[in-house]
């Protein structure tokens, strides 16, 4: 059963975001989370603890939300935030951009004692942009407000060359619900994607494709493993099991250890701002 929830739908067509989305496309965001991302992914900070656009490392904090220079360039997006969401617990306002890319299956907030509450609202998307949670793959439609269940393995993929842009709102506290104001009725049911099972031949081809795996190609190779569960029925975390098996087939114990360490980093344990070294 899907633990993430669609909690509301916003009247997004009442906002004209065309120029502002182009501003996001042109914004040069940093790569704070490069270890998790493959292809083109970036996080654009609109508001945080001090209003500095350079501060991209997520963390809980106490204090007042400050709008960044980029946030001030996006009055339409920020007005949607203030018109529909409570600001008292809001700590981060970001836009995630993903094009021709994929995120490694991961669990958020492993670094912190309390997970908080994360909402995502796609501003620009298409049906080739997908999310996953455990063994379920689903599509977030434009304007839908989703409470992402961040403490189970999850991922995202977009194969479109046009960047999927998703507004991400992080609130303090995991237990108290976030009230969405002025929502509109959802016109469609939640879009769950059906996939066929992985065949034995497909699995053997995947494992055999890394016969020449080396320490310098490991990172690039993992993308193919992470992509499987978006097209075939399997759990997101199976990507790590397959990757470890592929590394073990090389006979190189150091590579097998590296594959296991990446699993630990993504879904088991990591420290604040800990970087994974491939």
N, C-alpha and C positions, 0 to 999 in steps of 0.2 A: 504494500500500500504506500502511496506517495505521501511523505511526511510534509514536504513543502506545500504551502496552501496559497491558492488565489483568494485574497481577502477582499478585493474590490476591483472595480474598473473605473478609470477616470475618463472624463469627457475630453480626451486629448485632442480631438479634432477642433476644439474651440480655441486651441493655441496655434499660432503660426511660428513653427520652430525652424523653418527652412534655413534662414540666414544663420541662426544660432548653431544648428548642427554643422553647418559648413565651418563655423568658427572652431568647433571642437575638432573637426577633421584636420584643420590646419594647425592645431595646437601641438607643440612638441612636449609630450609628457615623458617622464622618466620611466625607468624599468625596474621598479622596486621589487617586483615579484617574477623576475626572469626565470627562476628555477622551475616555476610551475607552468610556464607559458611556451607555446610553440606556434610559430607564425607571427602575425601582427596582433599584439595585445597591448593595451595601455590603460592607465587609470588617470583620469583628469579630475583634479581636485577643485571643487567649487566652494567648499566651506570646510573648515576644520577648527582646531583649538586656537590657532593664532592668526589665521587668515593668510598664511604663507603658502603659496602655490608650490613651493619647493618641498614642503613637508608632506611626503607621500606615504610614510610608513604608518599603517593603521595601528592605533592603540586606544584603549579607553582613557578618558581623562575627566577631570572636574574643572568646570569653568564655562565660559561663554563661547558660543559658536561664532567664529569669525569668517566673513565672506572673503574669498581670495580675489585677486585681480581678474582671473578667468570668470569666476562667479559673477562679478560685476558686469562682465561683457555678455552675460546670458540672463538678462532680466526676465525673459519669458519662462525659462526653465526654473529660475529661482522663485518666480511668482507662483508657479504650479506647486512648488514645494510648500510655500507659506500658506497657500489657499486650501490645501488638502491635508496637511499633516501637522501634528503638534510639534512645537519647536523646543519644548522644555527638556526633553531627553535626547534630542537630535544632536549627534556628535560629528558625523562626517556626511558630506554630500559630495558624491563623485559620479563621474560618468565612465563606465567601462566600455572600451572600444575593442572589438574583435573582428578581424577580417582574415579569411583564409588561414584560420588558426584554430588551436584547441588548447584547453587547459588540462594538465595532468589531473586525474582524480585526486581529490584532496579533502581534508577537513580543515575548516577555518577555526581560528581562535585557540588552537592547541597551545599557544604561547601564554594564554591568559586564564585566570581562575574563573571568570564569568564570561559566557559567550556573547551576551548582548542580543539584539534583534536586528536582522538585516532584511530590508525590503528592496526589491528590484522592480523597476518599471521600464520596459523597453520603449525607447523614443523612436527608434528606427530598426526594423527587423524584417525578416522574411522567413518562410517555412524551412529554409535550409539552415537556420540558426536554432540550435537545440541545446537544451539543458539535460542533465542526467542526475539521478539520485539512486544509489545502489544499482538495482537492475532495471530501473524505469527510465525511459527517455521521454521528454515532453517538450512542448514548444510554448514559449511565453509570447503572447500576442501584444502588439503595440497598445499601450495604455493600460494593460492589466497590471495590478499591484500584487506582487507575490512575496509572501514571507518565506524566505529560503531557509530550509532546515540545514544549517551549516555544520552541525556536529555529526553528520553522517557523510560518507564519501560521496562527492558530487563533482560534476564537471560541466563544461560547456564547449560547444563547437560551432563554428560558422565557416562554411565553405564558400561563401559569397565574397567577391573582391570588394564589394561595397561594405564598409564597416557597419556591423551591428553596434548600435549605441544604446546602452542600458543605464538608466539612472539608478544609482545605488545609495540608499539611505541607511545609515547605521545609527541605532538608538541604544542608549544605555539600558541595561536590564533585559533579562530574557523571559521573565514571567509575565510582566504586565503587558497586555495587548496594546497595539498602536491603533488609535481610532482614526479612520480615514473619513474626512469630511467631504460632502458634496459629490459622492460617488454616483455612478449611473448603473442601471441593471446590466448584468452580463448578457450578451446576446447569444453566446455560444458556450457549449460545455468545454471543460478543460481538454486540451489537445494532447492526448497520450499517443505516442508513436509505436506502432506494432512492428516488430522485427522478427525475421526467421531465426532459427537456432544456428549456431556455428557448426559447420560440418567438420568431420575429422580431416578431410582433405584440406579445407581452408586453414585449420589449425596447424597442420603439418607444414603447409606452405608458409605460414607466418613464422613458425619457429625455424624453418630451414632458410628463410630469407636473410637471416642474420649469421650465416655460417662464417662470414668474414668480419664479424663484429670486433671492434677494437676499442681501446679506451677513448680514442679521439672521435669515434662515430657513435658511441653509446647514446649520447643525448639526442641526436637527430633520429636514431633508430626507435627511441621510445615513442615518438609521435604515432607511428604506425600501430603500436600495441594499444595506445590510448584510444585510437579511433575505432577499434573493432566494435566496442559495445554500443556505439551509436547506430551501427548498421546490422548487428547481429545480437540475438538475445543472450546476454551475459551480464554478470555483475561488473560494475565499473572497476572494482578492485582486482578482477581477474587479470587486468593488464599487467599488474605487478607480478603475479604468479607466472604468467607466460614470459615476462621479461627476465625474471630470475632463471627460469628453465633455459631460455635461449642463452643467457650468459654462462650457465653451467655447462652447456653443450660445447662451449669453446675450450673447456678444460683450464681456463684461467681463473684461479680462485679469487684474485683481486677484483676481476670484473664481476664475478658472482657476488662478492661482498658489496661492491658498489651498487649493484641492482637491489640488493636487500636494504642497503642504507637509504636508497631513494624511497623505497616503500615506507620505511620508518619515518623519514622526513615529511612525506606527504600526508600520511594518515594515522601515524602513531604518536610521535613525539618530536618536538623541535623547540628551540629557544627563541626569544624575541630577537628579531632581526638576524637570526641565524641564516647564513648563506650555505647553500648546498654546492659543493665543489665537484663538478664532474671529472 
